[in-house]
């Protein structure tokens, strides 16, 4: 990681230095412009490369016992048949993000869908991608380590019903948190 940061620092400084010198600025000013430019590049990389599972992992480590099951205090959303489909959640967010946020954000609900992918996150978190309208728009359902046995028995194409907490709209798709089997 340090090598990547060093690479971006050198690249940013080089580009800013060349640009500033072509504009007729001094060496000192060129270097002074490079530091804020590098900070901006680091910030944009964090925004671009940060993913839901990274934030989820950091939240899990802040709990006293991340493996213990913590009952959710989020209110439960009532859906017509009691279970919301992943496609329906995605389409509601596409249609009106504000209305969908009011309905689902920080609330518990049951969601059904078809498993598209089972994987581990960057920091080892357990993630199950639930198919929606398009494979690029899968919902990501993060699980705590305590549900590793449940997830290990899943296969691509399995129909699942999960209980999750809505986290709003993040990077063009609805975000889920604290998912567990029904």
C-alpha positions in Angstrom: 0.0 0.0 0.0 2.8 2.4 0.8 4.3 1.8 -2.6 1.0 2.8 -4.3 0.7 5.9 -2.2 4.4 6.8 -3.0 3.7 6.2 -6.7 0.7 8.5 -6.7 2.6 11.2 -4.7 5.5 11.2 -7.2 3.1 11.1 -10.2 1.0 14.0 -8.8 4.0 16.1 -7.9 5.6 15.5 -11.3 2.4 16.5 -13.2 1.8 19.6 -11.1 5.4 20.6 -11.2 5.5 20.3 -15.0 2.2 22.2 -15.4 3.3 25.0 -13.0 6.7 25.4 -14.6 5.1 25.7 -18.0 2.9 28.5 -16.7 6.0 30.3 -15.5 5.7 29.7 -11.7 8.7 29.3 -9.4 9.9 25.9 -8.1 8.6 26.8 -4.6 5.1 27.5 -5.8 5.1 24.4 -8.0 5.9 22.3 -4.9 3.3 24.2 -2.9 0.6 23.4 -5.4 1.7 19.8 -5.6 0.9 19.0 -1.9 -2.8 20.0 -2.1 -3.2 18.4 -5.5 -1.8 15.1 -4.0 -4.2 15.4 -1.0 -7.1 15.8 -3.5 -6.0 12.8 -5.5 -5.8 10.7 -2.3 -9.3 11.9 -1.3 -10.8 11.1 -4.7 -9.1 7.6 -4.7 -10.6 6.9 -1.3 -14.1 7.9 -2.6 -13.7 5.9 -5.8 -12.1 2.8 -4.3 -13.9 2.6 -1.0 -16.6 0.1 -1.0 -19.5 -0.9 1.3 -17.7 -3.9 2.8 -14.8 -1.7 3.9 -17.1 0.6 5.8 -19.0 -2.4 7.1 -15.8 -4.0 8.4 -14.7 -0.9 10.2 -18.1 -0.6 11.9 -17.9 -4.2 13.0 -14.5 -3.7 14.7 -15.8 -0.8 16.7 -18.3 -3.1 18.5 -17.1 -4.6 21.8 -17.7 -8.2 20.5 -18.1 -8.2 16.7 -19.2 -11.8 16.6 -22.0 -11.5 19.1 -25.5 -11.2 17.6 -26.8 -7.7 18.3 -30.5 -7.4 18.0 -31.4 -4.6 15.6 -33.3 -1.5 16.9 -34.3 -0.5 13.4 -38.1 -0.3 12.9 -39.5 -3.0 10.6 -41.0 -2.1 7.2 -44.2 -3.7 6.3 -44.5 -4.8 2.7 -47.6 -6.2 1.0 -46.8 -9.9 1.2 -44.2 -9.3 4.0 -41.2 -9.9 1.7 -39.7 -7.3 -0.6 -38.0 -8.5 -3.8 -34.5 -7.3 -4.6 -35.7 -6.1 -8.0 -38.6 -4.1 -6.4 -36.1 -2.4 -4.0 -33.8 -1.5 -6.8 -36.6 -0.1 -9.0 -38.1 1.9 -6.2 -34.7 3.6 -5.6 -34.3 4.2 -9.4 -37.7 5.8 -9.6 -37.5 8.0 -6.5 -34.4 7.9 -4.2 -35.9 10.3 -1.6 -39.2 8.4 -1.3 -37.3 5.0 -1.1 -34.9 6.4 1.6 -37.9 7.5 3.7 -39.4 4.0 3.3 -36.3 1.8 3.8 -33.3 3.7 5.2 -32.4 2.5 8.7 -35.4 0.1 8.8 -35.4 -3.7 8.9 -37.2 -5.6 6.2 -37.3 -9.0 4.6 -35.9 -9.2 1.1 -36.0 -12.1 -1.4 -33.9 -12.7 -4.4 -31.6 -15.0 -6.3 -28.0 -15.4 -5.3 -25.8 -14.2 -8.1 -22.4 -14.3 -6.4 -20.8 -15.3 -3.1 -17.6 -13.7 -2.1 -15.4 -12.2 0.6 -14.7 -8.5 0.8 -11.4 -6.8 0.8 -11.0 -7.2 4.6 -12.6 -10.7 4.7 -16.2 -9.7 5.2 -18.8 -12.2 3.8 -20.8 -10.8 0.9 -23.7 -12.2 -1.1 -24.7 -10.5 -4.3 -28.4 -10.7 -4.9 -29.6 -10.3 -8.6 -31.8 -7.4 -9.5 -32.4 -6.1 -13.1 -28.9 -6.3 -14.4 -25.7 -8.1 -13.1 -23.9 -4.8 -12.6 -26.7 -3.7 -10.3 -26.7 -6.6 -7.8 -27.6 -5.8 -4.2 -24.7 -6.6 -1.8 -25.8 -8.3 1.3 -23.1 -8.2 4.0 -23.1 -10.9 6.7 -21.3 -11.1 10.0 -18.9 -14.0 10.6 -21.5 -15.8 12.8 -23.5 -16.5 9.6 -20.5 -18.1 7.7 -22.1 -21.6 7.9 -25.3 -20.3 6.3 -23.5 -18.5 3.5 -21.1 -21.5 2.9 -24.2 -23.6 2.0 -25.5 -21.2 -0.6 -24.9 -21.6 -4.3 -25.3 -19.4 -7.3 -28.9 -19.4 -8.4 -30.3 -20.2 -4.9 -33.5 -18.4 -3.9 -32.9 -16.7 -0.5 -35.0 -14.6 1.9 -32.9 -12.4 4.2 -33.7 -9.9 6.9 -31.6 -6.7 6.4 -31.4 -3.1 7.4 -31.6 -0.5 4.6 -28.6 1.9 4.3 -29.8 4.2 1.5 -28.4 4.5 -2.0 -24.7 4.2 -2.4 -22.7 4.1 -5.7 -25.9 3.7 -7.8 -27.5 0.9 -5.9 -29.4 0.3 -2.7 -27.1 -0.6 0.2 -28.0 -3.2 2.8 -26.5 -3.8 6.3 -26.8 -6.4 9.1 -28.2 -9.1 6.9 -29.1 -12.5 8.4 -31.1 -15.5 7.2 -34.9 -15.3 7.8 
